[in-house]
Amino acid sequence: MDQAQASGAKPGHPPPQSTLHEVRTAENSAAFLLPKLRSMKESNAHLKLLDVGCGSGTISTSFAKLIPDGQVTGIDVNANIIPRARAVAEKAGVENIEFQQGSVFQLPFDDETFDITWCHQVLVHIANPWDALREMLRVTKRGGIVAAREGDYESECVWPELPGLTAFHGLMAGLMIAGGGTPAAGRQLLSWALKAGAERRQIELGYSAQSYNTPNERTILSQGMCQQLRGGGFRDRALKFGLEVKEDFEEMAKAWEEWAQREDATLSSLHAEILVQK
Amino acid sequence: MDQAQASGAKPGHPPPQSTLHEVRTAENSAAFLLPKLRSMKESNAHLKLLDVGCGSGTISTSFAKLIPDGQVTGIDVNANIIPRARAVAEKAGVENIEFQQGSVFQLPFDDETFDITWCHQVLVHIANPWDALREMLRVTKRGGIVAAREGDYESECVWPELPGLTAFHGLMAGLMIAGGGTPAAGRQLLSWALKAGAERRQIELGYSAQSYNTPNERTILSQGMCQQLRGGGFRDRALKFGLEVKEDFEEMAKAWEEWAQREDATLSSLHAEILVQK
């Protein structure tokens, strides 16, 4: 979520591209976890759930609604996003939730604190993601679950093939690598969980498609990208990572606008999903 | 299915790599179509369904079980596979089914014959796939459905990264292109349906992941690939298309065997799915 702040949003207020991130809920982003969450809730209504890299807290808030007698904790490395997450939860009338700043590499919690420890689009952005997963396993109770969903950007299918979108894809992959992450995260998620100390028999692995096909979905995606391209968010990140910025950001924004208008337009990518039974 | 015959299988008997194709059913390959099929069946128990490119008929046969008072027709361009499809249906005790040879570009049926016209992994292999879809629309009744599911091979995620598998991916993509198809089929499926004359409002588009992650799934995939690599199926196709065969087929087969044994191994790809309401 650091790019949200880099583009000048005030804490507690929706950042310019918030729609793209804030449409995310447990239902649309953690569907694979929900059957397990519901069965765990049947034997324990007071589940404790940790959302690692919670950002503006829309997923955390929807988790809190699903476990009204439980407790959700959202944590994000970016302190500036925490007030926005609190505002999202307050607006939703959710009280069984708290947010705090912290790093996935040093979670400020005792061993075996949570029944469910969750992250989404976090490991894709960091170096040594297995250390993050090891830390998530540490704070999870025995009999609990670590659940992660990470995209594989190299799997992304986009149509039509517009030069501005091809350039954009290269820019984004470069930013992921420069930031220590990888555009081939999804396919490695299982291997990272094994490297974190989980055994294969503890891990359920699946994939789902995340797509933007309807006019409304295409508009949300296109607007989010254009706001980052024209507002300087992506340029600031590139400069921060010391990348030489050759791309024409306005050309990329126009390509996203054209894409959103085309009736033959589609975008989809694979997301890997693991449930690790501790 | 032509590669099945190229490797020397006898009509009516399982071809060597049959397991890989013959695990396919309506339930695992046409899940997105089944809710629509069930609702159509409620108002008409006598649905007529056409399976275009039916191959060895396992999907056709499971469709026939789902509409016991309806009628399934399977058609394949390869006459040699038809006896095998009949044997599969007979073994399953299914009688409301028939198979015949024919081309998707000239379907031997009157206009508006079928309630549901289906294909899977057919358009990916042919030039001018919009002509095939136009023909599928022609033989479908008004108020009926054309349904297609086509993979996007370029989206495929494989881990670990073994050199033999990278070489294999290049070989397969080359074979698809040489045969007139494309390894980027899935992302183009919507555009092909539009080019076939459907309007955007008639088309529902989605994507699903097809994955091989469990030991059993990995074994089935690996054995299917090894049989084609060692049995000459892929080599015969390459030579048929006039491709220069430089690859070491045995090295690729060994890579598949190693992949099947690795506990960190995974493979997934996006498949596009359309329902066109005629």
Interface residues (C-beta under 8 A of the other chain):
Chain A: D152 E154 S155 E156 C157 V158 W159 P160 A184 G186 R187 Q188 L190 S191 L194 R200 L205 G206 Y207 S208 A209 S211 N213 E263 D264 T266 S268 S269 L270 A272
Chain B: D152 E154 S155 E156 C157 V158 W159 P160 A184 G186 R187 Q188 L190 S191 L194 R200 L205 G206 Y207 S208 A209 S211 N213 E263 D264 T266 S268 S269 L270 A272
